[in-house]
Structures are given as C-alpha cells and as structure tokens.
Amino acid sequence: MNGIAALGQHLAGLPLTWLLATLAAYRVAVAVHRKARNSPWLHPVAVATLLLVSILLLADIDYATYFEGGRYIHILLGPATVALAVPLYHQLARLRRAWMGLLGGALLGSAVAVVVAMVLAAALGASHATVLSMAAKSVTMPIALGLTEKLGGIPSLTSALVMLTGILGGAITQPVLALMRIGEPYIAGFTLGTVAHGIGTARALQGSIEMGAFAGLAMGLAGLLTAVLVPVGLQLAGLL
C-alpha cells in the first residue's frame, strides 16, 4: 500500500499527468455536450472544469501543481486568439460599414461589465484584491490573468470568474437576443464575444463563420480596451 501511495504522489507531481488529465476531461466533456444536444448549459469547457476541479479536490492537489501541466495548453490560447483574424478577414466589407458602431458597442459593453462587477463586489463587502480581480473577469483568459497580476488582484479568482462569465454569457446571450428580435449574425456574434469572450466565441462559431468572426473581433476589442483603460480608470479613481 505504501508503494502504491508513493507512486500516486509521484504521478500527481508530474506535469504530464495534469496535461493528460485536462485533455481527457475535455474529451469526456465534448461527449456530454453532444449527448445533451449541444446545450449551452453543458458547454465542454464548463463540464471539463467541473471534472478537473473535482479530481483536484479529491486528490488534494493545489492549483500550482496542476498548472505545471495545464500551462502547456494555456500557452496555446494566445495563438488561438490571433487565428480568429482569419475568418474576420472575409468580413472586411461589413466591418468597414459598421466599424464605428462596433467600436462603440465594445467600449460600452466593456465599461459596463467592469463597473457593475466592481461596484457589486464592493457593495457586498469584498476585499480590495477581490474587487480588483473583478475588473478583468469579462475579457479572454490570457489578458485577464496578465491584467489581474499587474493590478494586484488574485489570478486564481479571476480565472474562475472568467470561466463563469463565459459560461453564463454563452448560455444567456442568444435567448436574450431572440427575445429582443435581434437576429443578424454579425450582431449576435459581436454580442457573444463582448459578453462571453472565448466561450462566447466558441458558441458563435457553432452558429456560423460570420458569427464567429465578429465574436472574435469583439473579444479582441474588449480585451484591448479593458487592458488599456481599466488601469487608467482605477488610478484616476484612486484605487491603485
């Protein structure tokens, strides 16, 4: 028994173990998503996250140990985000016509997301570090984590909030747009990208290439605007 326990501890400390665990969890999550007829509430990212969190809790493994393996996938988030420019290139004609409205929408959506989240957190008595972590929850993961570290927030908390925001935004946005009778693919995609960043973009790509292209654009714009304007705004407000 001691030998088995020692082997388990050794495997738990290997980065390869958690890289393979992440890939396996996502594969299971994809199967669950398909079985549920692509329900937005059972998005593969959400299901895979729940599986991994359960495994880590049961095995008593901290996030730092897990991330030694998970970081290899994390590194690919940047190139994957840049690759979204390819479908957007094919939408240049529409982009030229609507660029002002799209830019204004990204700016307003990002500002509302940041202000509402921080105000609610402060009103509920959250710590200063937690409030700062809320500022970056509505942008894609690589930008959110980098921004949180510079602001003095809690990266692990921001990571969880980014995931939760993406899951809820991806599930709720399209039904809300349908109630508002907004059916244009580029508007739906742009809204998903602004509200639900990476998960919203993945959801938009399931709809059409056009939706995915504008979701990717919104995700990039929201991330850029947040990364540039949030530190300036916090300094002006005396929060940094």
HURARA-V317564 format. One line per field, one symbol per residue. burial: I if it has 24 or more other ideal C-beta (glycine too) atoms within 12 Angstrom, else O. Layout:
# HURARA-V317564
burial=???
This chain:
# HURARA-V317564
burial=OOOOOOOOOOOIOOOOIIIOIIOOIIOIIOOIIOOOOOOIOIIIIIIIIIIIOOIIOOOOIOOOOIIOIIOOIIOOIOOOIOOIOOIIOOIOOOIOOOOOOIOOIIOOIIOOIIIOIIOOIOOOOOOOOIIIIIIIIIIIIIIIIIIIOOIOIIIIIIIIIIIIIIIIIIIOIIOOIOOOOOOOIIIIIIIIIIIIIIIIIIIIIIIOOIIIIIIIIIIIIIIOIIIOIIIOOIOOOOIO
